Amino acid sequence: MGMIVDLIDKIKRYYSFSPSELRGLAISTIVIAFIISFKDWGTEEVNLAIGFFNFLQAMLIVAVSIWVHVSVQRVWALGTGYKLEWKMWNIGIFLGLIFVFLSNGNLWLILPGGFIVHHMGGHRLGWFRYGINFYSLGIIAVMGCVGSILLAILFKTIGGVVLSAFIQKAILFNLAYALFSMLPIPPLDGSRIFFGGRMLYAFSVAGIVTISILLTMKISILIAILLSLVIAFVLWILYYIFFEQHTWAGA
């Protein structure tokens, strides 16, 4: 109970976003919304009314999705004694624009940014307290991807009741966001997970990729979750047997 009260207090005191973070989130949301709505400005010729409406819908999807992704990481970071700061990745945003133009809207590249953390020494009682713990950062990064997958699951649940192109795009975007976030390229989450531990990365990427594929199929959500956990565990074991144990043996 005390841990929950402590976390609630940390959220109240440290959760808020700085002006630079809000500016980066706003720019990322606008650009990525343009990317995912690129093909929705008319079928044969540009229709400004239809295009702008689809762009606003895309902005809502992207804003909620990025907020959930970053918020899950932010709260988890506070719980482990870090204050998370989100930073937009200018190169990633620029590459996304290039790819959407080159592919005529057929290829999304979702690379909004990543995070850095500030060590809160006075708030890390009971945890490793002497500097940055890379494994902890890896877990924080994973939780953002998990948040995106959970949001996709929520939209898929709603989509089972309400058939909507908006819901389908929200599902697809969150799955794509989770997958791109797993790339082991700084400053993306995947780089934090990889340097946090190769075994952690192996399990995480196997699980995220598997459930992303399964959630696009017409199977129950529960089966998709359970099957993805089983497949991730099997691939994790195989990775250890064929790769990781040989690395440690040669060390």
Kinemage of the C-alpha trace (Angstrom):
@kinemage 1
@onewidth
@group {chain A} dominant
@subgroup {mainchain}
@vectorlist {calphas} color= white
{ca met a 1} P 0.000 0.000 0.000
{ca gly a 2} L 2.845 2.355 0.861
{ca met a 3} L 4.432 1.851 -2.575
{ca ile a 4} L 1.174 2.818 -4.287
{ca val a 5} L 0.795 5.957 -2.159
{ca asp a 6} L 4.428 6.850 -2.894
{ca leu a 7} L 3.915 6.360 -6.635
{ca ile a 8} L 0.764 8.498 -6.622
{ca asp a 9} L 2.712 11.245 -4.876
{ca lys a 10} L 5.505 11.023 -7.450
{ca ile a 11} L 2.987 11.224 -10.296
{ca lys a 12} L 1.433 14.344 -8.793
{ca arg a 13} L 4.842 15.985 -8.351
{ca tyr a 14} L 6.807 14.861 -11.405
{ca tyr a 15} L 4.454 13.584 -14.139
{ca ser a 16} L 3.852 16.920 -15.909
{ca phe a 17} L 5.477 17.529 -19.289
{ca ser a 18} L 7.905 20.391 -19.838
{ca pro a 19} L 7.264 23.030 -22.574
{ca ser a 20} L 10.008 21.511 -24.755
{ca glu a 21} L 8.444 18.055 -24.404
{ca leu a 22} L 4.992 19.386 -25.292
{ca arg a 23} L 6.415 21.176 -28.318
{ca gly a 24} L 8.153 18.009 -29.506
{ca leu a 25} L 5.044 15.901 -28.926
{ca ala a 26} L 2.904 18.414 -30.838
{ca ile a 27} L 5.254 18.504 -33.837
{ca ser a 28} L 5.572 14.702 -33.860
{ca thr a 29} L 1.798 14.284 -33.680
{ca ile a 30} L 1.156 16.658 -36.585
{ca val a 31} L 3.834 15.156 -38.839
{ca ile a 32} L 2.951 11.518 -38.098
{ca ala a 33} L -0.764 12.275 -38.527
{ca phe a 34} L 0.092 13.655 -41.973
{ca ile a 35} L 2.064 10.488 -42.733
{ca ile a 36} L -0.714 8.050 -41.821
{ca ser a 37} L -3.411 10.162 -43.530
{ca phe a 38} L -1.354 10.788 -46.689
{ca lys a 39} L -3.527 8.474 -48.826
{ca asp a 40} L -6.804 9.757 -47.391
{ca trp a 41} L -7.018 13.099 -49.167
{ca gly a 42} L -9.158 11.756 -52.014
{ca thr a 43} L -9.188 8.760 -54.343
{ca glu a 44} L -8.544 10.294 -57.772
{ca glu a 45} L -7.852 13.925 -56.879
{ca val a 46} L -7.223 15.882 -53.706
{ca asn a 47} L -10.353 16.743 -51.744
{ca leu a 48} L -9.494 19.267 -49.053
{ca ala a 49} L -12.645 18.705 -46.996
{ca ile a 50} L -12.272 14.911 -46.886
{ca gly a 51} L -8.514 15.128 -46.480
{ca phe a 52} L -8.659 17.567 -43.577
{ca phe a 53} L -11.311 15.468 -41.809
{ca asn a 54} L -9.137 12.341 -42.154
{ca phe a 55} L -6.103 14.330 -41.001
{ca leu a 56} L -7.947 15.408 -37.836
{ca gln a 57} L -8.929 11.789 -37.165
{ca ala a 58} L -5.307 10.747 -37.663
{ca met a 59} L -4.176 13.465 -35.242
{ca leu a 60} L -6.531 12.104 -32.592
{ca ile a 61} L -5.205 8.566 -33.084
{ca val a 62} L -1.558 9.631 -32.985
{ca ala a 63} L -1.971 12.013 -30.036
{ca val a 64} L -3.692 9.402 -27.862
{ca ser a 65} L -1.290 6.639 -28.913
{ca ile a 66} L 1.902 8.594 -28.250
{ca trp a 67} L 0.502 9.910 -24.971
{ca val a 68} L -0.281 6.377 -23.766
{ca his a 69} L 3.105 5.057 -24.908
{ca val a 70} L 5.077 7.825 -23.187
{ca ser a 71} L 2.831 7.989 -20.109
{ca val a 72} L 3.260 4.287 -19.350
{ca gln a 73} L 7.030 4.741 -19.567
{ca arg a 74} L 6.886 7.911 -17.475
{ca val a 75} L 4.882 6.338 -14.657
{ca trp a 76} L 7.006 3.171 -14.656
{ca ala a 77} L 10.161 5.310 -14.559
{ca leu a 78} L 8.857 7.242 -11.551
{ca gly a 79} L 8.120 3.962 -9.826
{ca thr a 80} L 11.763 2.913 -10.220
{ca gly a 81} L 13.299 6.224 -9.205
{ca tyr a 82} L 13.787 8.031 -12.519
{ca lys a 83} L 12.235 11.138 -14.020
{ca leu a 84} L 11.724 10.521 -17.725
{ca glu a 85} L 12.198 13.221 -20.338
{ca trp a 86} L 10.865 12.592 -23.845
{ca lys a 87} L 12.727 14.009 -26.835
{ca met a 88} L 11.600 14.252 -30.426
{ca trp a 89} L 13.947 12.649 -32.975
{ca asn a 90} L 14.300 15.159 -35.810
{ca ile a 91} L 16.004 12.660 -38.131
{ca gly a 92} L 13.271 10.072 -37.551
{ca ile a 93} L 10.529 12.596 -38.306
{ca phe a 94} L 12.341 13.715 -41.473
{ca leu a 95} L 12.860 10.119 -42.643
{ca gly a 96} L 9.159 9.434 -42.095
{ca leu a 97} L 8.251 12.313 -44.408
{ca ile a 98} L 10.712 11.167 -47.072
{ca phe a 99} L 9.427 7.594 -47.035
{ca val a 100} L 5.766 8.575 -47.210
{ca phe a 101} L 6.409 10.739 -50.286
{ca leu a 102} L 8.616 8.165 -51.992
{ca ser a 103} L 6.094 5.371 -51.354
{ca asn a 104} L 3.069 7.560 -52.165
{ca gly a 105} L 1.697 6.894 -48.706
{ca asn a 106} L 2.113 3.116 -48.859
{ca leu a 107} L 4.903 2.984 -46.270
{ca trp a 108} L 4.709 4.346 -42.756
{ca leu a 109} L 7.888 5.056 -40.845
{ca ile a 110} L 6.914 5.810 -37.251
{ca leu a 111} L 10.014 7.185 -35.511
{ca pro a 112} L 8.849 10.052 -33.291
{ca gly a 113} L 11.602 9.961 -30.663
{ca gly a 114} L 12.858 8.436 -27.462
{ca phe a 115} L 13.594 9.245 -23.852
{ca ile a 116} L 16.358 10.059 -21.453
{ca val a 117} L 16.097 9.725 -17.683
{ca his a 118} L 17.238 11.762 -14.723
{ca his a 119} L 18.332 9.848 -11.656
{ca met a 120} L 16.265 10.700 -8.574
{ca gly a 121} L 18.606 9.397 -5.897
{ca gly a 122} L 16.380 10.342 -2.975
{ca his a 123} L 13.493 8.349 -4.435
{ca arg a 124} L 15.242 5.045 -5.095
{ca leu a 125} L 15.109 3.410 -1.674
{ca gly a 126} L 15.154 -0.352 -2.085
{ca trp a 127} L 16.471 -0.134 -5.667
{ca phe a 128} L 19.916 0.119 -7.198
{ca arg a 129} L 20.819 3.699 -6.261
{ca tyr a 130} L 24.255 4.382 -7.689
{ca gly a 131} L 23.788 5.860 -11.153
{ca ile a 132} L 21.909 4.617 -14.191
{ca asn a 133} L 20.840 0.976 -14.255
{ca phe a 134} L 20.650 -0.077 -17.928
{ca tyr a 135} L 18.396 -3.048 -17.214
{ca ser a 136} L 15.896 -0.732 -15.497
{ca leu a 137} L 15.975 1.531 -18.564
{ca gly a 138} L 15.314 -1.502 -20.746
{ca ile a 139} L 12.224 -2.374 -18.715
{ca ile a 140} L 10.995 1.230 -18.921
{ca ala a 141} L 11.373 1.124 -22.716
{ca val a 142} L 9.559 -2.223 -22.965
{ca met a 143} L 6.620 -0.854 -20.998
{ca gly a 144} L 6.007 1.811 -23.652
{ca cys a 145} L 5.692 -0.880 -26.324
{ca val a 146} L 3.448 -2.904 -24.026
{ca gly a 147} L 1.287 0.190 -23.570
{ca ser a 148} L 0.917 0.525 -27.350
{ca ile a 149} L -0.021 -3.152 -27.670
{ca leu a 150} L -2.595 -2.851 -24.856
{ca leu a 151} L -4.102 0.185 -26.590
{ca ala a 152} L -4.296 -1.800 -29.841
{ca ile a 153} L -6.047 -4.587 -27.906
{ca leu a 154} L -8.522 -2.062 -26.488
{ca phe a 155} L -9.297 -0.724 -29.963
{ca lys a 156} L -9.623 -4.276 -31.304
{ca thr a 157} L -12.113 -5.060 -28.532
{ca ile a 158} L -14.128 -1.979 -29.483
{ca gly a 159} L -13.812 -2.942 -33.147
{ca gly a 160} L -15.475 -6.256 -32.384
{ca val a 161} L -18.616 -4.310 -31.497
{ca val a 162} L -18.337 -1.198 -33.684
{ca leu a 163} L -17.111 -1.584 -37.267
{ca ser a 164} L -15.174 1.566 -38.133
{ca ala a 165} L -12.276 2.536 -40.397
{ca phe a 166} L -11.138 4.857 -37.597
{ca ile a 167} L -10.862 1.928 -35.157
{ca gln a 168} L -9.005 -0.205 -37.701
{ca lys a 169} L -6.494 2.560 -38.376
{ca ala a 170} L -5.992 3.046 -34.619
{ca ile a 171} L -5.228 -0.664 -34.241
{ca leu a 172} L -2.812 -0.662 -37.175
{ca phe a 173} L -1.042 2.488 -36.011
{ca asn a 174} L -0.437 1.231 -32.476
{ca leu a 175} L 0.905 -2.075 -33.751
{ca ala a 176} L 3.200 -0.229 -36.170
{ca tyr a 177} L 4.302 2.157 -33.415
{ca ala a 178} L 5.208 -0.749 -31.120
{ca leu a 179} L 7.111 -2.545 -33.900
{ca phe a 180} L 9.105 0.498 -35.028
{ca ser a 181} L 9.877 1.337 -31.393
{ca met a 182} L 11.582 -2.056 -31.056
{ca leu a 183} L 14.249 -1.175 -33.637
{ca pro a 184} L 17.627 -1.165 -31.814
{ca ile a 185} L 18.509 2.297 -33.117
{ca pro a 186} L 19.199 5.186 -30.717
{ca pro a 187} L 17.154 6.977 -29.468
{ca leu a 188} L 14.322 4.476 -30.048
{ca asp a 189} L 13.085 2.204 -27.263
{ca gly a 190} L 14.688 -0.834 -28.904
{ca ser a 191} L 18.168 0.542 -28.277
{ca arg a 192} L 17.386 0.930 -24.562
{ca ile a 193} L 16.038 -2.623 -24.409
{ca phe a 194} L 18.998 -4.079 -26.302
{ca phe a 195} L 21.598 -2.411 -24.093
{ca gly a 196} L 19.515 -3.321 -21.045
{ca gly a 197} L 20.073 -6.972 -21.897
{ca arg a 198} L 20.192 -9.102 -25.036
{ca met a 199} L 17.973 -11.744 -23.450
{ca leu a 200} L 15.452 -9.035 -22.535
{ca tyr a 201} L 15.528 -7.777 -26.110
{ca ala a 202} L 15.159 -11.282 -27.569
{ca phe a 203} L 12.040 -12.011 -25.517
{ca ser a 204} L 10.552 -8.542 -26.037
{ca val a 205} L 11.001 -8.360 -29.798
{ca ala a 206} L 9.706 -11.919 -30.251
{ca gly a 207} L 6.631 -11.159 -28.172
{ca ile a 208} L 5.874 -7.763 -29.748
{ca val a 209} L 6.305 -9.024 -33.324
{ca thr a 210} L 4.231 -12.140 -32.682
{ca ile a 211} L 1.291 -10.427 -31.001
{ca ser a 212} L 1.323 -7.661 -33.635
{ca ile a 213} L 0.867 -10.295 -36.329
{ca leu a 214} L -1.756 -12.252 -34.379
{ca leu a 215} L -3.842 -9.157 -33.604
{ca thr a 216} L -4.316 -8.585 -37.336
{ca met a 217} L -5.865 -12.048 -37.687
{ca lys a 218} L -9.426 -13.089 -36.956
{ca ile a 219} L -8.703 -14.935 -33.729
{ca ser a 220} L -9.713 -14.144 -30.165
{ca ile a 221} L -7.622 -11.623 -28.266
{ca leu a 222} L -7.010 -14.047 -25.401
{ca ile a 223} L -5.653 -16.698 -27.763
{ca ala a 224} L -3.455 -14.066 -29.443
{ca ile a 225} L -1.980 -13.023 -26.086
{ca leu a 226} L -1.376 -16.558 -24.832
{ca leu a 227} L 0.048 -17.756 -28.146
{ca ser a 228} L 2.371 -14.775 -28.404
{ca leu a 229} L 3.708 -15.429 -24.875
{ca val a 230} L 4.328 -19.089 -25.696
{ca ile a 231} L 6.059 -18.294 -28.997
{ca ala a 232} L 8.130 -15.537 -27.372
{ca phe a 233} L 9.239 -17.940 -24.621
{ca val a 234} L 10.192 -20.655 -27.131
{ca leu a 235} L 12.145 -18.220 -29.316
{ca trp a 236} L 13.784 -16.775 -26.203
{ca ile a 237} L 14.989 -20.250 -25.193
{ca leu a 238} L 16.200 -20.988 -28.732
{ca tyr a 239} L 18.086 -17.693 -28.828
{ca tyr a 240} L 19.824 -18.590 -25.582
{ca ile a 241} L 20.716 -22.107 -26.753
{ca phe a 242} L 22.064 -21.174 -30.176
{ca phe a 243} L 23.541 -17.711 -29.534
{ca glu a 244} L 23.727 -16.357 -25.999
{ca gln a 245} L 25.312 -19.309 -24.220
{ca his a 246} L 28.102 -19.397 -26.828
{ca thr a 247} L 28.759 -15.694 -26.210
{ca trp a 248} L 29.169 -16.327 -22.478
{ca ala a 249} L 31.266 -19.434 -23.097
{ca gly a 250} L 33.724 -17.437 -25.171
{ca ala a 251} L 33.905 -14.555 -22.692
